[in-house]
Amino acid sequence: MFEDRSDRITTNPPFRGYGVAVTPAPDGPRAYVAGFGQPNRFLSWRDGEFVDVSCGILADEGNHALGVAAADLDEDGREEVYVHNGASFGGVSPEPDLLLDPDDGRWTDLFSHTVNDGRANRRVGRSVAAIDRLGTGRYGILVTGYGAPARFYELGDDREITDLAETVGLAVTTGGRSLVTGPIVTDRTDVFVGVERGPNLLLQNDDGRFVDVADDYGVADPHGHARGATLVSPTGGPRFDLACCNWEGENHLFERTRDGFCDATPPAFATPGRARTVVAADFDNDGSPELFINCLGQRNRLFTHRDGWTAVDPGAATEARGYGTGAAVADFDGDGTLELLVVHGESEAQPLSLYAVPNDGAWVRVRPTTPAGAPARGARVVLETSDGRQTRAVDAGSGYLCQMEPVAHFGLGTATPDRARVRWPDGRERTVESVRARTTVDVPHPSA
């Protein structure tokens, strides 16, 4: 199914990396790749090639990055990038995290400002995700702890960074591996924490404070060892199913019901493996999402939805000898077909991989924005077509250590698009009529 396009990465030596996040820039989406003991990479598509434009504090040479996520923390319309460093398995890291701000085109670490002396996170965790907990368009950053309380950072107008985790109910102490944030059980931004050696957490947003409802909703899976997780709506319903992959244990597809979730995992998907991350996207533009499972030291797996989930051949993206750690998806080259970027390196340094599914299928891309004009991560987008409905979440954190492009991408197959409806984390909605195929629709917040 996938074809290898890794030759488009101009400089691609063996690399030890972990997470990857995609954030917009004036010249298109950029992928920030966490380097583990190697410089971080910041990849930009230029003249048909993927070029590393990192330098200085972006590269953060010599440190050990794990999870990464982007969001607009200061409401200036541009996304900051949070990088979680962890040189040890757990406990305290000698390397502080970074909060990188693209102020006037020059990236600076906000933790290095005098007002933030001593505030940088040194607790070793794994994943990072963005949360617009109040629906204002001003995001905070959640960092899992591994055997230590999680951190939740918000940024004040004076550039002061404050950890509000205990105040808002996010100071959970678990073996937190993965984070998914979005409209999971409410219309605001909820949080799923995939946990190793213990039950998963589902933190419901209650007016900006969070309470665990995992047992009530049936997603705790206390005997699993969670890695990748993502939201997916295979039939176009307004609520999302939750796909969660475990390390050397049964994977789960939790299907959303009226009262919670039920475990509707098909046997082929449940098969245990060395899963690292999972990505939901319509790679072939046929109008139905696929699920890609990136594995470490095993064949990657791919599932498509045709009256149920079915395993298919990933083609070049099988990577039978790949040591996958993270993966993210975006339309990097702007042609309407999604690319899949895979990072390796936990067990052995390997080059990055770039894949795509060649197709002539039509598509629609919807980009909701906040009142400040930044990507509205956590928004829900419903596209109505002649074949029915499709639903996507604008990603604020998913996979394992990763974050996808903040665009709702819809393949159309043979369908004709009609209208798109966006619901922001504050509950406001806007409908765009007469949507045309092969277009990108920018949808500003109703207050903008």
Secondary structure as a PSIPRED ss2 file (coil, helix, strand):
# PSIPRED VFORMAT (PSIPRED V4.0)

   1 M C   1.000  0.000  0.000
   2 F E   0.000  0.000  1.000
   3 E E   0.000  0.000  1.000
   4 D E   0.000  0.000  1.000
   5 R C   1.000  0.000  0.000
   6 S H   0.000  1.000  0.000
   7 D H   0.000  1.000  0.000
   8 R H   0.000  1.000  0.000
   9 I E   0.000  0.000  1.000
  10 T C   1.000  0.000  0.000
  11 T C   1.000  0.000  0.000
  12 N C   1.000  0.000  0.000
  13 P C   1.000  0.000  0.000
  14 P C   1.000  0.000  0.000
  15 F E   0.000  0.000  1.000
  16 R C   1.000  0.000  0.000
  17 G E   0.000  0.000  1.000
  18 Y E   0.000  0.000  1.000
  19 G E   0.000  0.000  1.000
  20 V E   0.000  0.000  1.000
  21 A E   0.000  0.000  1.000
  22 V E   0.000  0.000  1.000
  23 T E   0.000  0.000  1.000
  24 P C   1.000  0.000  0.000
  25 A C   1.000  0.000  0.000
  26 P C   1.000  0.000  0.000
  27 D C   1.000  0.000  0.000
  28 G C   1.000  0.000  0.000
  29 P C   1.000  0.000  0.000
  30 R E   0.000  0.000  1.000
  31 A E   0.000  0.000  1.000
  32 Y E   0.000  0.000  1.000
  33 V E   0.000  0.000  1.000
  34 A E   0.000  0.000  1.000
  35 G E   0.000  0.000  1.000
  36 F E   0.000  0.000  1.000
  37 G C   1.000  0.000  0.000
  38 Q C   1.000  0.000  0.000
  39 P C   1.000  0.000  0.000
  40 N C   1.000  0.000  0.000
  41 R E   0.000  0.000  1.000
  42 F E   0.000  0.000  1.000
  43 L E   0.000  0.000  1.000
  44 S E   0.000  0.000  1.000
  45 W E   0.000  0.000  1.000
  46 R E   0.000  0.000  1.000
  47 D C   1.000  0.000  0.000
  48 G C   1.000  0.000  0.000
  49 E E   0.000  0.000  1.000
  50 F E   0.000  0.000  1.000
  51 V E   0.000  0.000  1.000
  52 D E   0.000  0.000  1.000
  53 V C   1.000  0.000  0.000
  54 S C   1.000  0.000  0.000
  55 C C   1.000  0.000  0.000
  56 G H   0.000  1.000  0.000
  57 I H   0.000  1.000  0.000
  58 L H   0.000  1.000  0.000
  59 A H   0.000  1.000  0.000
  60 D C   1.000  0.000  0.000
  61 E C   1.000  0.000  0.000
  62 G C   1.000  0.000  0.000
  63 N C   1.000  0.000  0.000
  64 H E   0.000  0.000  1.000
  65 A E   0.000  0.000  1.000
  66 L E   0.000  0.000  1.000
  67 G E   0.000  0.000  1.000
  68 V E   0.000  0.000  1.000
  69 A E   0.000  0.000  1.000
  70 A E   0.000  0.000  1.000
  71 A E   0.000  0.000  1.000
  72 D C   1.000  0.000  0.000
  73 L C   1.000  0.000  0.000
  74 D C   1.000  0.000  0.000
  75 E C   1.000  0.000  0.000
  76 D C   1.000  0.000  0.000
  77 G C   1.000  0.000  0.000
  78 R C   1.000  0.000  0.000
  79 E C   1.000  0.000  0.000
  80 E E   0.000  0.000  1.000
  81 V E   0.000  0.000  1.000
  82 Y E   0.000  0.000  1.000
  83 V E   0.000  0.000  1.000
  84 H E   0.000  0.000  1.000
  85 N E   0.000  0.000  1.000
  86 G C   1.000  0.000  0.000
  87 A C   1.000  0.000  0.000
  88 S C   1.000  0.000  0.000
  89 F C   1.000  0.000  0.000
  90 G C   1.000  0.000  0.000
  91 G C   1.000  0.000  0.000
  92 V E   0.000  0.000  1.000
  93 S C   1.000  0.000  0.000
  94 P C   1.000  0.000  0.000
  95 E C   1.000  0.000  0.000
  96 P C   1.000  0.000  0.000
  97 D C   1.000  0.000  0.000
  98 L E   0.000  0.000  1.000
  99 L E   0.000  0.000  1.000
 100 L E   0.000  0.000  1.000
 101 D E   0.000  0.000  1.000
 102 P E   0.000  0.000  1.000
 103 D E   0.000  0.000  1.000
 104 D C   1.000  0.000  0.000
 105 G C   1.000  0.000  0.000
 106 R E   0.000  0.000  1.000
 107 W E   0.000  0.000  1.000
 108 T E   0.000  0.000  1.000
 109 D E   0.000  0.000  1.000
 110 L H   0.000  1.000  0.000
 111 F H   0.000  1.000  0.000
 112 S H   0.000  1.000  0.000
 113 H C   1.000  0.000  0.000
 114 T H   0.000  1.000  0.000
 115 V H   0.000  1.000  0.000
 116 N H   0.000  1.000  0.000
 117 D C   1.000  0.000  0.000
 118 G C   1.000  0.000  0.000
 119 R C   1.000  0.000  0.000
 120 A C   1.000  0.000  0.000
 121 N C   1.000  0.000  0.000
 122 R C   1.000  0.000  0.000
 123 R E   0.000  0.000  1.000
 124 V C   1.000  0.000  0.000
 125 G C   1.000  0.000  0.000
 126 R C   1.000  0.000  0.000
 127 S C   1.000  0.000  0.000
 128 V E   0.000  0.000  1.000
 129 A E   0.000  0.000  1.000
 130 A E   0.000  0.000  1.000
 131 I E   0.000  0.000  1.000
 132 D C   1.000  0.000  0.000
 133 R C   1.000  0.000  0.000
 134 L C   1.000  0.000  0.000
 135 G C   1.000  0.000  0.000
 136 T C   1.000  0.000  0.000
 137 G C   1.000  0.000  0.000
 138 R C   1.000  0.000  0.000
 139 Y C   1.000  0.000  0.000
 140 G E   0.000  0.000  1.000
 141 I E   0.000  0.000  1.000
 142 L E   0.000  0.000  1.000
 143 V E   0.000  0.000  1.000
 144 T C   1.000  0.000  0.000
 145 G C   1.000  0.000  0.000
 146 Y E   0.000  0.000  1.000
 147 G E   0.000  0.000  1.000
 148 A E   0.000  0.000  1.000
 149 P E   0.000  0.000  1.000
 150 A C   1.000  0.000  0.000
 151 R E   0.000  0.000  1.000
 152 F E   0.000  0.000  1.000
 153 Y E   0.000  0.000  1.000
 154 E E   0.000  0.000  1.000
 155 L E   0.000  0.000  1.000
 156 G C   1.000  0.000  0.000
 157 D C   1.000  0.000  0.000
 158 D C   1.000  0.000  0.000
 159 R C   1.000  0.000  0.000
 160 E C   1.000  0.000  0.000
 161 I E   0.000  0.000  1.000
 162 T E   0.000  0.000  1.000
 163 D E   0.000  0.000  1.000
 164 L C   1.000  0.000  0.000
 165 A H   0.000  1.000  0.000
 166 E H   0.000  1.000  0.000
 167 T H   0.000  1.000  0.000
 168 V H   0.000  1.000  0.000
 169 G C   1.000  0.000  0.000
 170 L C   1.000  0.000  0.000
 171 A C   1.000  0.000  0.000
 172 V C   1.000  0.000  0.000
 173 T E   0.000  0.000  1.000
 174 T E   0.000  0.000  1.000
 175 G E   0.000  0.000  1.000
 176 G E   0.000  0.000  1.000
 177 R E   0.000  0.000  1.000
 178 S E   0.000  0.000  1.000
 179 L E   0.000  0.000  1.000
 180 V E   0.000  0.000  1.000
 181 T E   0.000  0.000  1.000
 182 G E   0.000  0.000  1.000
 183 P C   1.000  0.000  0.000
 184 I C   1.000  0.000  0.000
 185 V C   1.000  0.000  0.000
 186 T C   1.000  0.000  0.000
 187 D C   1.000  0.000  0.000
 188 R C   1.000  0.000  0.000
 189 T C   1.000  0.000  0.000
 190 D E   0.000  0.000  1.000
 191 V E   0.000  0.000  1.000
 192 F E   0.000  0.000  1.000
 193 V E   0.000  0.000  1.000
 194 G E   0.000  0.000  1.000
 195 V E   0.000  0.000  1.000
 196 E E   0.000  0.000  1.000
 197 R C   1.000  0.000  0.000
 198 G C   1.000  0.000  0.000
 199 P C   1.000  0.000  0.000
 200 N C   1.000  0.000  0.000
 201 L E   0.000  0.000  1.000
 202 L E   0.000  0.000  1.000
 203 L E   0.000  0.000  1.000
 204 Q E   0.000  0.000  1.000
 205 N E   0.000  0.000  1.000
 206 D E   0.000  0.000  1.000
 207 D C   1.000  0.000  0.000
 208 G C   1.000  0.000  0.000
 209 R E   0.000  0.000  1.000
 210 F E   0.000  0.000  1.000
 211 V E   0.000  0.000  1.000
 212 D E   0.000  0.000  1.000
 213 V C   1.000  0.000  0.000
 214 A H   0.000  1.000  0.000
 215 D H   0.000  1.000  0.000
 216 D H   0.000  1.000  0.000
 217 Y H   0.000  1.000  0.000
 218 G C   1.000  0.000  0.000
 219 V C   1.000  0.000  0.000
 220 A C   1.000  0.000  0.000
 221 D C   1.000  0.000  0.000
 222 P C   1.000  0.000  0.000
 223 H C   1.000  0.000  0.000
 224 G C   1.000  0.000  0.000
 225 H E   0.000  0.000  1.000
 226 A E   0.000  0.000  1.000
 227 R E   0.000  0.000  1.000
 228 G E   0.000  0.000  1.000
 229 A E   0.000  0.000  1.000
 230 T E   0.000  0.000  1.000
 231 L E   0.000  0.000  1.000
 232 V E   0.000  0.000  1.000
 233 S C   1.000  0.000  0.000
 234 P C   1.000  0.000  0.000
 235 T C   1.000  0.000  0.000
 236 G C   1.000  0.000  0.000
 237 G C   1.000  0.000  0.000
 238 P C   1.000  0.000  0.000
 239 R C   1.000  0.000  0.000
 240 F C   1.000  0.000  0.000
 241 D E   0.000  0.000  1.000
 242 L E   0.000  0.000  1.000
 243 A E   0.000  0.000  1.000
 244 C E   0.000  0.000  1.000
 245 C E   0.000  0.000  1.000
 246 N E   0.000  0.000  1.000
 247 W E   0.000  0.000  1.000
 248 E C   1.000  0.000  0.000
 249 G C   1.000  0.000  0.000
 250 E C   1.000  0.000  0.000
 251 N C   1.000  0.000  0.000
 252 H E   0.000  0.000  1.000
 253 L E   0.000  0.000  1.000
 254 F E   0.000  0.000  1.000
 255 E E   0.000  0.000  1.000
 256 R E   0.000  0.000  1.000
 257 T C   1.000  0.000  0.000
 258 R C   1.000  0.000  0.000
 259 D C   1.000  0.000  0.000
 260 G C   1.000  0.000  0.000
 261 F E   0.000  0.000  1.000
 262 C E   0.000  0.000  1.000
 263 D E   0.000  0.000  1.000
 264 A C   1.000  0.000  0.000
 265 T C   1.000  0.000  0.000
 266 P C   1.000  0.000  0.000
 267 P H   0.000  1.000  0.000
 268 A H   0.000  1.000  0.000
 269 F H   0.000  1.000  0.000
 270 A H   0.000  1.000  0.000
 271 T C   1.000  0.000  0.000
 272 P C   1.000  0.000  0.000
 273 G C   1.000  0.000  0.000
 274 R E   0.000  0.000  1.000
 275 A E   0.000  0.000  1.000
 276 R E   0.000  0.000  1.000
 277 T E   0.000  0.000  1.000
 278 V E   0.000  0.000  1.000
 279 V E   0.000  0.000  1.000
 280 A E   0.000  0.000  1.000
 281 A E   0.000  0.000  1.000
 282 D C   1.000  0.000  0.000
 283 F C   1.000  0.000  0.000
 284 D C   1.000  0.000  0.000
 285 N C   1.000  0.000  0.000
 286 D C   1.000  0.000  0.000
 287 G C   1.000  0.000  0.000
 288 S C   1.000  0.000  0.000
 289 P C   1.000  0.000  0.000
 290 E E   0.000  0.000  1.000
 291 L E   0.000  0.000  1.000
 292 F E   0.000  0.000  1.000
 293 I E   0.000  0.000  1.000
 294 N E   0.000  0.000  1.000
 295 C E   0.000  0.000  1.000
 296 L E   0.000  0.000  1.000
 297 G C   1.000  0.000  0.000
 298 Q C   1.000  0.000  0.000
 299 R C   1.000  0.000  0.000
 300 N C   1.000  0.000  0.000
 301 R E   0.000  0.000  1.000
 302 L E   0.000  0.000  1.000
 303 F E   0.000  0.000  1.000
 304 T E   0.000  0.000  1.000
 305 H E   0.000  0.000  1.000
 306 R C   1.000  0.000  0.000
 307 D C   1.000  0.000  0.000
 308 G C   1.000  0.000  0.000
 309 W E   0.000  0.000  1.000
 310 T E   0.000  0.000  1.000
 311 A E   0.000  0.000  1.000
 312 V E   0.000  0.000  1.000
 313 D C   1.000  0.000  0.000
 314 P C   1.000  0.000  0.000
 315 G E   0.000  0.000  1.000
 316 A H   0.000  1.000  0.000
 317 A H   0.000  1.000  0.000
 318 T H   0.000  1.000  0.000
 319 E C   1.000  0.000  0.000
 320 A C   1.000  0.000  0.000
 321 R C   1.000  0.000  0.000
 322 G C   1.000  0.000  0.000
 323 Y E   0.000  0.000  1.000
 324 G E   0.000  0.000  1.000
 325 T E   0.000  0.000  1.000
 326 G E   0.000  0.000  1.000
 327 A E   0.000  0.000  1.000
 328 A E   0.000  0.000  1.000
 329 V E   0.000  0.000  1.000
 330 A E   0.000  0.000  1.000
 331 D C   1.000  0.000  0.000
 332 F C   1.000  0.000  0.000
 333 D C   1.000  0.000  0.000
 334 G C   1.000  0.000  0.000
 335 D C   1.000  0.000  0.000
 336 G C   1.000  0.000  0.000
 337 T C   1.000  0.000  0.000
 338 L C   1.000  0.000  0.000
 339 E E   0.000  0.000  1.000
 340 L E   0.000  0.000  1.000
 341 L E   0.000  0.000  1.000
 342 V E   0.000  0.000  1.000
 343 V E   0.000  0.000  1.000
 344 H E   0.000  0.000  1.000
 345 G C   1.000  0.000  0.000
 346 E C   1.000  0.000  0.000
 347 S C   1.000  0.000  0.000
 348 E C   1.000  0.000  0.000
 349 A C   1.000  0.000  0.000
 350 Q E   0.000  0.000  1.000
 351 P C   1.000  0.000  0.000
 352 L C   1.000  0.000  0.000
 353 S E   0.000  0.000  1.000
 354 L E   0.000  0.000  1.000
 355 Y E   0.000  0.000  1.000
 356 A E   0.000  0.000  1.000
 357 V C   1.000  0.000  0.000
 358 P C   1.000  0.000  0.000
 359 N C   1.000  0.000  0.000
 360 D C   1.000  0.000  0.000
 361 G C   1.000  0.000  0.000
 362 A E   0.000  0.000  1.000
 363 W E   0.000  0.000  1.000
 364 V E   0.000  0.000  1.000
 365 R E   0.000  0.000  1.000
 366 V E   0.000  0.000  1.000
 367 R E   0.000  0.000  1.000
 368 P E   0.000  0.000  1.000
 369 T E   0.000  0.000  1.000
 370 T C   1.000  0.000  0.000
 371 P C   1.000  0.000  0.000
 372 A C   1.000  0.000  0.000
 373 G C   1.000  0.000  0.000
 374 A C   1.000  0.000  0.000
 375 P E   0.000  0.000  1.000
 376 A C   1.000  0.000  0.000
 377 R C   1.000  0.000  0.000
 378 G C   1.000  0.000  0.000
 379 A C   1.000  0.000  0.000
 380 R E   0.000  0.000  1.000
 381 V E   0.000  0.000  1.000
 382 V E   0.000  0.000  1.000
 383 L E   0.000  0.000  1.000
 384 E E   0.000  0.000  1.000
 385 T E   0.000  0.000  1.000
 386 S C   1.000  0.000  0.000
 387 D C   1.000  0.000  0.000
 388 G E   0.000  0.000  1.000
 389 R E   0.000  0.000  1.000
 390 Q E   0.000  0.000  1.000
 391 T E   0.000  0.000  1.000
 392 R E   0.000  0.000  1.000
 393 A E   0.000  0.000  1.000
 394 V C   1.000  0.000  0.000
 395 D C   1.000  0.000  0.000
 396 A C   1.000  0.000  0.000
 397 G C   1.000  0.000  0.000
 398 S E   0.000  0.000  1.000
 399 G E   0.000  0.000  1.000
 400 Y C   1.000  0.000  0.000
 401 L C   1.000  0.000  0.000
 402 C E   0.000  0.000  1.000
 403 Q E   0.000  0.000  1.000
 404 M C   1.000  0.000  0.000
 405 E C   1.000  0.000  0.000
 406 P C   1.000  0.000  0.000
 407 V C   1.000  0.000  0.000
 408 A E   0.000  0.000  1.000
 409 H E   0.000  0.000  1.000
 410 F E   0.000  0.000  1.000
 411 G E   0.000  0.000  1.000
 412 L E   0.000  0.000  1.000
 413 G E   0.000  0.000  1.000
 414 T C   1.000  0.000  0.000
 415 A C   1.000  0.000  0.000
 416 T C   1.000  0.000  0.000
 417 P E   0.000  0.000  1.000
 418 D E   0.000  0.000  1.000
 419 R E   0.000  0.000  1.000
 420 A E   0.000  0.000  1.000
 421 R E   0.000  0.000  1.000
 422 V E   0.000  0.000  1.000
 423 R E   0.000  0.000  1.000
 424 W C   1.000  0.000  0.000
 425 P C   1.000  0.000  0.000
 426 D C   1.000  0.000  0.000
 427 G C   1.000  0.000  0.000
 428 R C   1.000  0.000  0.000
 429 E E   0.000  0.000  1.000
 430 R E   0.000  0.000  1.000
 431 T E   0.000  0.000  1.000
 432 V E   0.000  0.000  1.000
 433 E C   1.000  0.000  0.000
 434 S C   1.000  0.000  0.000
 435 V C   1.000  0.000  0.000
 436 R C   1.000  0.000  0.000
 437 A C   1.000  0.000  0.000
 438 R C   1.000  0.000  0.000
 439 T E   0.000  0.000  1.000
 440 T E   0.000  0.000  1.000
 441 V E   0.000  0.000  1.000
 442 D E   0.000  0.000  1.000
 443 V E   0.000  0.000  1.000
 444 P C   1.000  0.000  0.000
 445 H C   1.000  0.000  0.000
 446 P C   1.000  0.000  0.000
 447 S C   1.000  0.000  0.000
 448 A C   1.000  0.000  0.000
